[in-house]
Amino acid sequence: MPEDTGVRVHTMSVDELSSVVREKFEASRDYRQGQENLWKSAYDAYSAKHPTSLKHANELAEDRGIFINLTRRKVQNAAIRITSMLLNDGKIPFTVKPSRKPRYIPPDLQDSDDKISQLHVRADAMERRIRDILEQTGYSETLHDIVHEMCLYGTGICKSVQLEQVNYPVYASARRDNPSFDVLEEVESEIESEVVPTISYVSCWNIFPSPECTSFRNAEHVIQRSFLSSIEVRKLAESGRGFFADQIHEALSEDKGRVEGGDSSEHPERVESTRTSERQKGFELLEFWGKLDAKDIGSYLGVDEEDMTGYLDVVITCLGDRVIRVSENPFDGQIPFYSCTWQRSPERIWGDGIWYTVRDIQSVMNFSYAMLIEGKHLSSVPMTVIDPNAFEAGEDTERIQAGKQYRTKPGVNVNDAFRPVVIPDVTNGLVPLIQMLQRESDLDTGLAPIGMGQDSPYQTRTATGMSLLNTNANRQTASVVRSVSNMISDSITAVYRWLMVDSMDSDIKGDFEATCQGYERYVADEIHNTQLLSFLQVAGQSPQLQNYFNFSELAKPLARAFNMEPEVIVKSDEAVAQEQQNQVQTAMMMEKTKAEMEAQVKIAIEQAEGAVDVEVDRAKKLTEEKQKVSEDMRELEMKERLELLKQGNVLKQSRLERMSILIAEEREAQEREMLMQELAQQQAIEEAGGQPSAVNGGEGGVPQESSPANDLMNTHESARLGNIIEGRMDNEQQLREGGMPASEMLRQNRL
């Protein structure tokens, strides 16, 4: 037995179908009137308008013309945060992958040995095709509009799919007439049009679901209202999409479907803009999506009489009281409307927006600022008490201005005639109240003010308070992002199904799943990134674990976490292998160079050691030779003295130390060191005194400056000369005594 849903009608004419659609439209409009009042208040708050029904807290603010637009600030903040999170890298966050258990295998792949890889290739082709459609139809702007309305009113709605005619310019090659220019240039020759499935934004003001439904999935029907101009209505007749052209032209000629005046169910902006002028888009178009009795609707759809049982999912489009199109639902009974909510309510289809969460705070905020300005005004402009009996008759005491003169009666004290009354400023106590209201609005919406850092007066000062704010914001944002992601997944799945049925491209056909990755991206930004960085840090610091992980694969999700392209950032396996090979070659070359340098250093050390050994051997031999010469000289001296003793000569004390060459060299070294010390002392004395010594003896009797070095050298030469003279005197003494000089005896002994 068919399910008893929808509206049962019997043997209707086309005009009767329009009356049924109109009745269902009015019932849905009346049912959502309470929600429309909330939307109207939200729009007024967003537009900085005071509500029509004022409370005591709003009266003072309205009298003073004060409206602190907290609602607009929060709505803009939320819309920017959600859209920037979903479209961070400029791409729609969705992916198309083969189903885990494919129920449909394309016929051309059934005999293939590699079905899985071929399905993945076709899934990528389907994803690129859907992305092309979304980019060509401006889905990013559509998503901005949906998210903005969701933040303000609580519900954002899209329609998927809606067919749209897209024009593509086709270019052909043409050669220039001048043969000297052998160049081909591209010229636009024609326009090629294509009907593509699109996702469109639908305002919640123009959607009327069946009463008591909690989502579009369980709605018995949904009616979309549109306002068109006469030109747009004629384009429907020319589109060839199943519209009844004669009905459209007849409705236009009779001016059917045109609405006059305002309607509370319309968007307030449209009502205000058309209040003082004629509507340019005055034709109201109703599009019904739902179920009707098959016996009453089947004849319009070409259904055989024996098949007219139960209910049919139909689409009926009405212009006024005229039906201009009747067709079966092309989406297998699924209503093509999808929604996202800011705060979902399980009992109704409509969600609650930001205004609904801060409506009381908005009123108190306006009241607080009005009181603040009122108090500042009273305290800054003191009041004056005037005694009218103190002035002459006819004096104007109502107006007080600078430089004004007053005539008082004789004997009246001016201080008694005028007395100012200064009201103290007590508005400083309102500042903490305003800050508290800001914090409460942040907690209610989960949004902190844009441009306010931790030092903002609105921010909490404790770590616990900041943790509560962040936790509340993350939960609220996660819930909204999940809702928007589900809407994107459903709408893209509808586009995929349309392409599967109506597209002629077999390279994109397959059993696929389209899923939005917006929520996963948010989770990755908030949680996965931190966990991934912590994991890499632990794995990188533990040498025992590094051999068990493929860090090249770990680098790809890390790049995606920071919105980078892994194909561009992460090196390929070939590039890593090439770099490792280059590093090995470089290490081998460095080892070879190091070995050559070590060999050269070893050879140099050996050469240096050899040279040192030669020098040491030479010095040793020279020392031995000097010792032998000294011994020979002493032996000769001893023999000479023995001969002199035999001859009866009286000998003087012997000076054998003069016979040692080593002692003589040591003495000369000591003398040189003493000379250098004396020279340094002399220079220090001259620098301290500043008067250089001078001696006579220069050429021409001119005094010539004497150098300390020259004096010391002269002293040294004089000592050497004295030694020589003393030696000669000893030789002469020995000759006079009949002996042979020691030097001569040494020379003969050597010979």
C-alpha positions in Angstrom: 0.0 0.0 0.0 1.5 3.4 -1.0 2.5 5.7 1.8 -0.2 8.3 2.6 1.8 11.4 2.0 1.4 14.5 -0.1 -1.9 16.0 -1.3 -4.4 13.7 -3.0 -6.3 15.4 -5.9 -8.6 13.9 -8.5 -8.7 14.5 -12.2 -7.4 18.0 -12.1 -7.0 20.4 -15.0 -3.8 22.4 -15.4 -5.3 25.4 -13.7 -6.5 23.3 -10.8 -2.8 22.2 -10.3 -1.8 25.8 -9.9 -4.4 26.3 -7.2 -3.1 23.3 -5.3 0.4 24.6 -5.5 -0.8 28.0 -4.4 -2.6 26.5 -1.4 0.5 24.6 -0.3 2.6 27.7 -0.7 0.3 29.8 1.5 0.2 27.0 4.1 4.0 26.8 4.3 4.2 30.6 4.3 1.8 30.9 7.2 3.6 28.1 9.1 7.0 29.8 9.0 5.7 33.3 9.9 7.2 33.1 13.4 10.6 32.3 11.9 10.2 35.2 9.5 9.8 37.6 12.5 13.2 36.3 13.8 14.8 36.8 10.4 13.4 40.4 10.2 14.8 41.2 13.6 18.2 39.7 12.6 18.2 41.8 9.4 17.3 45.0 11.4 20.2 44.2 13.8 22.6 43.6 10.9 21.5 46.9 9.3 21.8 48.8 12.6 18.0 49.3 12.9 16.2 49.3 16.2 13.4 46.7 16.4 9.8 47.8 15.8 8.7 46.6 19.3 10.9 48.4 21.7 11.7 47.3 25.2 12.8 49.7 28.0 16.5 48.9 27.3 16.1 49.9 23.7 14.1 53.1 24.2 17.0 55.3 25.4 19.3 53.9 22.7 16.7 54.7 20.0 16.1 58.2 21.4 19.9 58.9 21.3 20.3 57.2 17.9 22.9 54.8 19.2 23.3 51.3 17.8 26.5 49.3 18.4 26.5 46.9 15.5 27.6 43.8 17.4 25.6 41.6 15.1 27.3 42.7 11.9 30.7 42.4 13.4 30.1 38.8 14.5 28.5 37.8 11.3 31.3 39.2 9.2 33.9 37.6 11.5 32.2 34.2 11.3 31.7 34.3 7.5 35.3 35.2 6.9 36.6 32.5 9.2 34.4 29.7 7.7 35.1 30.6 4.1 38.8 31.2 4.5 39.0 27.9 6.3 37.2 26.0 3.5 38.8 27.9 0.6 42.2 28.4 2.2 44.2 27.5 -1.0 41.5 28.7 -3.4 40.2 25.2 -4.2 36.8 23.7 -3.3 37.7 21.1 -0.6 36.3 17.9 -2.0 37.5 14.7 -3.6 36.0 12.0 -5.8 37.1 8.4 -5.1 35.9 5.0 -6.1 33.4 3.4 -3.8 34.7 0.9 -1.2 32.4 -1.7 -2.7 31.7 -0.6 -6.3 28.2 -1.6 -7.4 28.7 -0.6 -10.9 31.6 -1.4 -13.2 31.5 0.4 -16.7 31.1 -2.2 -19.5 34.4 -1.3 -21.1 36.3 -2.1 -17.8 34.6 -5.4 -17.0 37.2 -7.4 -18.9 40.1 -5.3 -17.7 42.7 -6.9 -15.5 43.4 -3.7 -13.6 39.9 -2.4 -12.8 40.9 -0.7 -9.6 43.6 1.5 -11.1 41.3 2.4 -14.0 38.5 3.4 -11.7 40.9 5.6 -9.8 41.9 7.3 -13.1 38.3 7.9 -14.0 37.5 9.2 -10.5 40.3 11.8 -11.0 38.8 12.7 -14.4 35.4 13.1 -12.8 36.8 15.3 -10.1 38.5 17.5 -12.6 35.3 17.8 -14.6 33.3 18.8 -11.5 36.0 21.3 -10.6 35.8 22.8 -14.1 32.0 23.2 -13.8 32.3 24.8 -10.3 35.0 27.3 -11.4 33.1 28.2 -14.6 29.9 28.9 -12.7 31.4 30.8 -9.8 30.8 28.4 -7.0 33.2 30.2 -4.6 31.0 33.3 -4.7 27.9 31.1 -4.2 29.4 29.5 -1.2 30.2 32.9 0.3 26.6 33.9 0.0 25.3 30.7 1.5 27.7 31.0 4.5 26.9 34.6 5.1 23.1 33.9 5.2 23.8 30.9 7.5 25.7 33.1 9.9 23.0 35.8 10.0 19.8 33.8 9.9 21.0 30.4 11.0 20.3 28.6 7.7 22.1 28.6 4.4 20.5 26.9 1.4 21.7 25.8 -2.0 20.0 24.1 -5.0 21.8 21.3 -6.7 21.5 20.8 -9.5 20.3 23.7 -11.6 20.9 23.6 -15.3 22.7 26.6 -16.7 23.7 27.5 -20.3 27.4 28.2 -20.5 29.0 29.7 -23.6 32.5 28.8 -24.7 34.3 30.7 -27.5 35.7 28.4 -30.2 38.9 29.5 -32.0 40.1 28.6 -35.5 43.5 29.2 -37.2 43.8 31.6 -40.1 46.8 32.6 -42.1 47.5 36.2 -42.9 47.1 37.4 -46.5 50.7 38.7 -46.7 52.9 35.7 -47.7 55.9 37.4 -46.1 54.3 36.7 -42.7 54.4 33.0 -42.3 52.5 33.2 -39.0 49.3 31.6 -37.8 46.9 33.6 -35.6 43.9 32.5 -33.6 40.5 34.2 -34.3 37.2 33.6 -32.6 34.9 32.0 -35.1 31.8 30.9 -33.2 30.3 30.4 -29.8 29.6 26.9 -28.5 27.1 26.6 -25.7 26.7 23.8 -23.3 24.1 23.0 -20.6 26.0 22.2 -17.4 24.7 21.3 -13.9 25.4 24.1 -11.4 25.0 24.7 -7.7 23.0 27.9 -7.0 22.4 30.0 -3.9 18.8 30.2 -2.7 17.8 32.7 0.0 15.9 31.2 2.9 13.3 33.9 2.4 12.3 32.2 -0.9 12.1 28.6 0.3 8.9 27.2 1.7 9.2 23.6 2.9 6.2 21.6 4.1 5.1 22.3 7.7 6.6 20.4 10.5 9.5 18.9 8.5 12.9 18.8 10.2 15.0 18.7 7.1 14.8 18.7 3.4 15.1 14.9 3.3 11.8 14.3 5.2 9.9 17.2 3.6 6.8 16.2 1.7 7.3 19.1 -0.6 9.4 22.2 -1.1 8.3 25.3 -3.0 10.9 27.8 -4.3 9.7 31.3 -5.0 11.4 33.5 -7.6 10.8 37.0 -8.9 11.4 37.5 -12.6 11.1 40.4 -15.0 9.1 40.1 -18.2 12.3 39.5 -20.2 13.4 36.6 -18.0 9.9 35.1 -18.3 10.1 35.2 -22.1 13.6 33.5 -21.9 11.9 30.6 -20.1 9.6 30.1 -23.1 12.6 30.2 -25.5 14.8 27.9 -23.4 13.1 24.7 -24.6 13.3 23.0 -21.2 9.8 21.7 -21.1 8.0 25.0 -20.5 4.6 25.6 -22.1 5.4 28.6 -24.3 1.7 29.3 -25.1 0.9 29.5 -21.4 3.8 31.8 -20.8 2.9 34.2 -23.6 -0.8 34.1 -22.6 0.1 34.9 -18.9 2.3 37.8 -20.1 -0.4 39.2 -22.3 -2.9 39.1 -19.5 -0.3 40.2 -16.9 -0.9 37.1 -14.9 1.5 36.4 -12.0 2.4 40.0 -11.3 2.4 40.9 -7.7 1.7 44.3 -6.2 2.5 45.7 -2.8 4.6 44.2 -0.1 4.6 40.8 1.5 6.0 40.0 4.9 7.5 36.8 3.6 9.8 38.6 1.2 13.3 39.7 2.0 13.2 43.1 3.8 15.6 44.6 1.4 13.3 43.9 -1.5 10.3 45.2 0.4 12.1 48.5 1.2 13.6 49.0 -2.2 10.2 48.5 -4.0 8.1 50.5 -1.5 8.5 53.8 -3.4 9.0 52.5 -6.9 7.5 50.0 -9.3 8.9 46.5 -9.2 11.1 45.6 -12.1 10.9 41.9 -11.3 7.2 41.7 -10.5 6.3 38.2 -11.8 6.2 35.7 -9.0 7.2 32.2 -10.1 6.5 29.2 -7.8 8.4 25.9 -8.4 6.8 22.9 -6.6 8.9 19.8 -5.8 6.9 17.0 -4.2 4.4 14.2 -4.6 0.9 14.2 -6.2 -1.6 11.5 -7.0 -0.5 9.6 -10.2 -4.0 9.5 -11.6 -4.3 13.3 -11.5 -0.8 14.1 -12.7 0.0 11.1 -15.0 -1.8 12.4 -18.1 0.4 15.5 -18.1 3.6 13.4 -17.9 2.7 10.8 -20.6 2.2 7.9 -18.1 0.2 4.9 -19.2 -3.1 4.5 -17.5 -2.2 1.1 -16.1 0.9 2.7 -14.5 -1.1 5.5 -12.8 -1.0 4.0 -9.3 0.2 5.6 -6.0 2.1 8.9 -6.1 4.5 10.5 -8.5 7.4 12.8 -7.7 6.8 15.8 -9.8 8.0 19.3 -10.5 5.3 21.9 -11.2 6.2 25.5 -12.1 3.4 28.1 -11.8 3.3 31.7 -13.0 0.4 33.2 -11.2 -2.6 30.9 -11.7 -1.0 29.4 -14.9 1.0 26.1 -14.9 3.9 26.6 -17.3 5.7 23.3 -16.8 4.9 19.8 -15.4 7.5 17.1 -15.3 8.7 14.2 -13.3 11.4 14.7 -10.7 14.6 13.9 -12.6 16.5 13.1 -9.3 14.7 9.9 -8.4 12.3 11.6 -6.0 15.1 13.5 -4.2 14.4 17.2 -3.5 17.4 19.1 -4.8 17.8 21.5 -1.9 20.5 21.2 0.8 21.1 23.3 3.8 23.7 24.1 6.5 23.0 25.6 9.9 24.9 27.7 12.4 23.1 26.1 15.4 20.9 23.2 14.5 17.5 22.7 16.2 16.3 19.0 16.0 12.7 20.1 16.1 12.6 22.2 13.0 14.3 22.7 9.7 15.5 26.2 10.4 18.7 26.8 12.5 19.5 29.7 14.8 21.9 32.4 13.6 24.4 34.6 15.4 21.8 37.3 16.0 19.6 34.8 17.9 22.5 34.0 20.2 23.4 37.6 21.0 20.1 39.3 20.7 19.9 40.1 24.4 23.5 41.2 24.6 22.9 43.4 21.6 20.1 45.2 23.4 22.0 45.6 26.6 25.1 46.8 24.7 23.0 49.5 23.0 21.5 50.5 26.4 25.0 50.6 28.0 26.5 52.8 25.4 23.4 55.1 25.5 23.8 55.4 29.2 27.5 56.1 28.8 26.9 58.9 26.3 24.0 60.3 28.4 26.1 60.4 31.5 29.0 62.0 29.7 26.7 64.6 28.2 25.2 65.5 31.6 28.5 65.8 33.4 30.2 67.8 30.6 27.5 70.4 30.3 26.6 71.7 33.8 23.0 73.0 34.5 22.3 76.5 35.8 19.9 77.6 38.5 18.6 81.2 37.9 16.6 83.4 40.3 14.2 85.3 37.9 13.4 88.0 40.6 17.1 89.1 40.6 16.9 90.4 37.0 15.4 93.4 35.5 12.1 93.0 33.8 12.4 91.8 30.2 15.8 90.0 30.6 16.0 86.8 28.6 17.2 84.2 31.1 16.4 81.2 29.0 19.4 81.5 26.7 22.9 81.5 28.0 25.8 82.2 25.7 29.4 83.5 26.0 29.7 87.2 26.3 26.1 87.8 27.1 25.3 90.7 29.5 22.5 90.6 32.1 21.0 93.4 34.0 20.3 92.6 37.6 18.4 94.6 40.2 20.4 96.9 42.4 21.9 95.2 45.4 21.5 91.7 44.1 24.5 89.3 44.6 25.5 87.8 41.3 26.3 84.5 43.0 22.8 84.3 44.3 21.3 85.1 40.9 23.4 82.4 39.1 24.3 79.0 40.5 25.7 76.2 38.4 24.8 72.6 39.2 27.5 70.1 38.2 26.5 66.4 38.0 29.3 64.1 38.7 30.5 61.6 36.1 29.5 58.1 37.3 29.8 56.4 33.9 33.1 54.7 34.6 31.3 51.8 36.1 29.7 51.0 32.7 33.1 50.2 31.1 33.5 46.9 32.9 29.9 46.1 32.0 30.6 46.7 28.3 33.7 44.5 28.5 31.7 41.7 30.2 29.1 41.9 27.5 31.8 41.5 24.8 33.2 38.5 26.6 29.7 37.0 26.8 29.2 37.5 23.1 32.5 35.8 22.4 31.4 32.8 24.5 27.9 32.6 22.9 29.2 32.8 19.4 32.6 31.2 19.8 34.2 34.1 17.9 36.7 36.6 19.2 36.8 40.1 17.7 38.9 40.4 14.5 42.0 42.5 15.1 41.9 42.1 18.9 44.9 40.3 20.4 45.5 38.9 23.9 46.0 42.4 25.3 42.5 43.5 24.2 40.4 44.7 27.1 37.7 42.3 26.0 39.9 39.3 26.5 40.0 37.3 29.7 43.2 37.7 31.8 43.4 34.2 33.1 44.8 31.0 31.5 41.6 29.1 32.5 39.4 31.8 30.8 41.5 31.7 27.7 41.3 27.9 27.6 37.5 28.1 27.9 37.3 30.6 25.1 39.5 28.5 22.8 37.7 25.3 23.6 34.3 26.8 23.0 35.4 28.5 19.8 36.9 25.2 18.4 33.7 23.2 19.3 31.4 25.8 17.8 33.5 26.2 14.6 33.9 22.5 14.2 30.1 22.0 14.3 29.5 24.7 11.7 32.3 23.5 9.5 30.9 19.9 9.6 27.4 21.2 8.6 28.8 23.2 5.7 30.9 20.2 4.6 27.9 18.0 4.6 26.0 20.5 2.4 28.9 20.7 0.0 29.2 16.8 -0.2 25.5 16.5 -0.9 25.4 19.2 -3.6 28.5 17.8 -5.4 27.1 14.3 -5.2 24.0 15.7 -7.1 26.3 17.1 -9.8 28.1 13.7 -10.0 24.8 11.9 -10.5 23.7 14.3 -13.2 27.0 13.7 -15.1 26.7 10.0 -14.7 23.2 10.1 -16.4 23.5 12.8 -19.0 27.2 13.2 -19.8 28.4 11.5 -23.0 32.0 11.2 -21.8 32.6 7.6 -20.9 36.0 8.4 -19.4 34.3 9.8 -16.2 31.8 7.1 -15.6 32.0 4.8 -12.5 30.7 4.1 -9.1 32.3 7.0 -7.1 31.8 8.9 -3.9 32.1 12.7 -3.6 33.1 13.9 -0.2 33.9 17.3 1.1 37.2 17.6 3.1 36.4 20.8 4.8 35.8 19.3 8.2 38.9 17.1 7.8 40.9 20.1 6.9 39.7 21.9 10.0 40.6 19.0 12.2 44.0 18.8 10.5 44.6 22.4 11.1 43.6 22.2 14.8 44.7 18.8 15.8 46.5 16.8 13.1 49.2 19.3 12.6 50.2 19.4 16.2 50.2 15.6 16.5 52.1 15.2 13.2 54.8 17.7 14.3 55.1 16.0 17.7 55.4 12.6 16.1 58.1 13.8 13.7 60.0 15.4 16.5 60.0 12.2 18.6 60.8 10.0 15.6 63.6 12.3 14.5 65.3 12.4 17.9 65.3 8.6 18.3 67.9 6.9 16.1 66.3 3.5 17.0 63.0 4.5 15.3 64.4 6.2 12.2 65.1 2.9 10.5 61.4 1.9 10.8 59.7 5.0 9.2 59.6 6.2 5.7 60.2 9.9 6.3 59.6 10.8 2.6 55.9 9.6 3.0 55.6 11.5 6.3 56.7 14.7 4.6 53.6 14.7 2.3 50.9 15.0 4.9 53.2 17.6 6.7 53.2 19.7 3.5 49.4 19.3 3.1 49.0 20.4 6.7 50.6 23.8 5.9 48.6 24.1 2.6 51.5 23.3 0.4 51.6 21.1 -2.7 53.5 17.9 -1.8 54.4 17.3 -5.5 56.2 20.7 -5.4 57.7 20.7 -1.9 58.5 17.0 -1.3 61.3 15.5 -3.5 60.7 12.5 -5.6 62.4 9.2 -5.0 64.5 9.7 -8.1 65.7 13.1 -6.9 66.5 11.7 -3.4 68.4 8.8 -5.0 70.3 11.2 -7.2 71.2 13.4 -4.3 72.3 10.4 -2.2 74.5 9.3 -5.1 76.0 12.7 -5.4 76.6 12.8 -1.7 78.4 9.4 -1.9 80.5 10.6 -4.8 81.3 13.8 -3.0 82.2 11.8 0.1 84.5 9.6 -1.9 86.2 12.6 -3.5 86.6 14.2 -0.1 88.1 10.9 1.3 90.5 10.7 -1.7 91.5 14.3 -1.3 92.0 13.8 2.5 94.2 10.7 1.8 96.3 12.7 -0.7 96.7 15.5 1.8 97.7 13.1 4.6 100.2 11.5 2.3 101.7 14.9 1.4 101.8 15.9 5.0 103.5 12.6 5.9 106.1 13.1 3.2 106.7 16.7 4.4 107.1 15.5 7.9 109.5 12.8 6.9 111.5 15.4 4.9 111.5 17.8 7.8 112.6 15.0 10.2 115.3 14.1 7.8 116.5 17.7 7.5 116.4 17.9 11.3 118.4 14.8 11.6 121.0 16.1 9.1 121.2 19.4 11.0 121.5 17.6 14.3 124.2 15.3 13.0 126.0 18.3 11.5 125.8 20.2 14.8 126.9 17.1 16.7 129.9 16.7 14.4 130.8 20.3 14.6 130.6 20.2 18.4 132.8 17.1 18.5 135.2 18.8 16.1 135.3 21.9 18.3 135.9 19.7 21.4 138.8 17.9 19.7 140.4 21.2 18.6 140.1 22.5 22.1 141.6 19.4 23.5 144.5 19.6 21.0 145.1 23.2 21.9 145.2 22.4 25.7 147.5 19.4 25.0 149.8 21.6 23.0 149.7 24.2 25.7 150.7 21.6 28.3 153.6 20.4 26.2 154.8 23.9 25.5 154.7 24.7 29.2 156.6 21.5 30.0 159.3 22.4 27.6 159.5 25.9 29.1 159.9 24.3 32.5 162.6 22.1 31.3 164.4 25.1 30.0 164.2 26.7 33.4 161.7 29.4 32.5 159.4 30.9 35.0 155.8 30.4 33.7 152.9 32.6 34.3 149.4 31.4 35.3 147.9 29.5 32.5 144.7 30.7 30.8 143.3 27.4 29.5 139.8 28.6 29.1 140.9 30.5 26.1 141.8 27.3 24.4 138.1 26.1 24.4 136.1 27.1 21.3 132.8 26.2 23.0 133.5 28.4 26.0 134.6 31.2 23.6 131.3 30.9 21.7 129.3 30.9 24.9 131.2 34.0 26.1 130.5 35.8 22.8 126.8 34.9 23.1 126.7 36.3 26.6 128.5 39.4 25.5 126.0 39.9 22.6 123.1 39.5 25.1 124.6 42.0 27.4 125.1 44.4 24.5 121.5 44.1 23.6 120.3 44.7 27.1 122.6 47.8 27.5 121.3 49.1 24.1 117.6 48.7 25.3 118.4 50.5 28.6 120.2 53.3 26.8 117.2 53.8 24.4 114.8 53.8 27.3 116.9 56.5 29.1 117.0 58.6 26.0 113.3 58.4 25.4 112.5 59.3 29.0 115.0 62.2 29.0 114.2 63.4 25.5 117.8 64.8 25.1 120.1 62.8 22.9 123.8 62.8 23.8 126.3 64.3 21.4 130.1 64.1 21.2 132.6 66.1 19.2 134.7 64.4 16.6 132.7 64.9 13.5 134.1 66.0 10.3 135.2 69.6 10.4 135.0 69.8 14.1 131.2 69.7 13.9 129.6 67.8 16.8 128.2 64.5 15.6 125.5 62.6 17.4 126.6 59.4 18.9 124.3 56.3 18.7 124.1 53.9 21.6 124.5 51.0 19.2 127.7 52.5 17.8 129.1 53.0 21.3 128.4 49.4 22.3 129.8 48.1 19.1 132.9 50.2 19.6 133.2 48.8 23.1 132.9 45.2 21.8 135.6 45.8 19.1 137.9 47.4 21.7 137.5 44.3 23.9 138.4 42.0 21.0 141.3 44.2 20.1 142.6 44.1 23.6 142.5 40.3 23.6 144.4 40.2 20.4 147.1 42.6 21.7 147.3 40.6 25.0 147.8 37.4 23.0 150.6 38.9 20.9 152.3 40.3 24.0 152.3 36.8 25.5 153.9 35.4 22.3 156.6 38.0 22.3 157.3 37.3 26.0 157.7 33.6 25.2 160.0 34.4 22.3 162.2 36.6 24.6 162.4 33.8 27.0 163.6 31.4 24.3 160.4 29.4 23.9 158.1 28.8 20.9 154.8 30.6 20.9 151.8 28.3 21.6 150.2 29.2 18.2 153.2 28.1 16.3 153.6 24.9 18.2 149.9 24.1 17.5 150.4 24.9 13.8 153.4 22.6 13.6 151.6 19.9 15.5 148.8 20.0 13.0 151.2 19.7 10.1 
